[in-house]
Amino acid sequence: MLTAVILVGGEGTRLRPLTTRTPKPMLPLVDRPLLAYTFEHLAKHGVGRAVLSCGYLPTQIEAHFGASHEGMEVEYRVEESPLGTAGGIRYGAEGRIDGTFLGMNGDSLRMSDIGGLIAFHRAKQALATLLLTPVDDPSRFGLVRTAADGLVTGFLEKPRPEEIDTNLINAGLYVLEPEVLDLVPPGKPLSIERDVFPRLVEQGRLYGLAQPGYWLDVGTPESYLQAHRDVLDRTADTAVGELLGDDFLSIDPTATVAPGAHIVPPAFIGPGAVIEAGARVGSRTVIGAGAHVGADCVLEDAVIGARVRLGRGTHVHGALVGEDATLGEGCSVRALAVVGPGARIGDANMLDAGLKIGAGAEIAARTLAF
Ligand code: GTP
């Protein structure tokens, strides 16, 4: 049975304050946790067992996915202290692996051909094979250099423009032989990307295969919003996208949309949500379960968490509002601003330019001025 060790132990610092109460793999992406998309992908490709290598806020993950999900057995190993990406894979794999297995980050969306990757790995007799993905702007990423046969020849961490001779990056999914774990001393924090793979390059046993499928690393407010857009408009091929159907719209039957409210697809309105008259929701907007969108609100390219309350005439554009937050009337939240879960924002505040409001914070009316 093919096993995947999935790294889900990170603190997700770049997504704070959304990750203050919720580990990144459990952040909702449209109607289900981000990690559910990884399970969907693995199940499609015949993976029979997932071992989750947990650290930060592990109980929410186990409570949601339980002992099996999407037909896969699911096991949990919780680190006492963070072991890094290599230590985390070793810790998850110990005692559970007797042959080729997968190691992967649990915070990406990807549509790869896992069978093709494993066949390539076997043909090359590699110790480890990386899924590589081409990117449009290589200057923003660490790059992976390969020879024509896929042998990895080196890594370029922060490439200077004149050094860039490839557009391939590590997509965070690896086919691994158990021997790779011997390079990771037990109980010691180590990075698979920075500490282990360079040693395999020296041994000439690390390969990489570029595949064209969809890939997105969800690590920042920007990429988290992008993930919502890509699921809603079906750039990423997911079960949620299918639910939206040909009109790219899902309004839960228990939601209430007042006459005179406008919903512009693609959009997703969760169970029990209320949209009042004169509000305009969409395009590219998700309204979480039980959220209340006041009259004349305008929401575009917005992610509104469960049970959020938005007062009359509040605008959210290209921004994220965490669950249970409350915004008064006439607020404007835009340009990658993030409202933390449970925050209370009074009337007529403007949150702009990536401003982050902490979980549970209180901001009085008219404090952040227009
Ligand atoms: P940032 O703090 O914002 O960088 O996010 P992160 O903690 O998720 O780190 P990063 O995106 O680099 O992590 C890649 C993947 O590895 C994610 O799925 C993390 O959950 C996971 N991860 C990172 N560090 C550890 C660790 O020490 N142990 C385990 N088990 N998983 C980890």
Residues whose N, C-alpha, C, O or C-beta is under 5 A from the ligand:
A	BS01	GTP	L7 V8 G9 G10 E11 G12 T13 R14 L15 S53 C54 G55 P82 L83 G84 T85 G88 N105 G106 D107 G219
